[in-house]
C-alpha cells in the first residue's frame, strides 16, 4: 500500500512539473506575446514565474523524497555496489544524474538571485532543454519499471 502511494506521489509530481512547464512554454507564453502588449505580456509572465516557481520547487522536492524512498525502501538500492553492479542500479544512476541536471536548470531560472540573471534571460531555452531531459528521464523510468534497467 505504501509503495503504491509513494509511486503515485512521484508520478503526480512528474505530471505537474512537466505538464505545467510545457503549458507555460508552449501555450501561455506564445499566447501572451501574441495577444498582449509587450510590457503587459512581460508582467504577466513575471507573475506566472513568481507563482509557478513554488509549484516547481514543490514538485522537485516531491521527486527527490519519493524517488529516494522508492530506491532505498522498495528497490533495495542501499549500497554503491547495488547501484553499479545491476542494470537497474546503473539505469537509476543515469536517470538520477539527468534529473540533477534538470533540477539545476529549473533552479537557475527560478531562484530570484542577481548572479543567476544570465540564466533567467535564457529561461525559455533552458525550459526547452529541461523538457527534453524530462522526456528522457520518463523513458528511463519506464524502462526501469518494465525491463529492470537498460545499462
Protein Blocks (a to p, Z undefined) as FASTA:
>chain_A
ZZmmmmmmmmmmmmmmmmmmmmmmmmmmmmmmmmpcfklmmmmmmmmmmmmmmmmmmmmm
mmmmmmmmmmmmmnopabfklmmmcfklmmmmmmmmmmmmmmmmmmmmmmccfklmmmmm
mmmmmmmmmmmmmmmmmmmmmmmmmnopaZZ
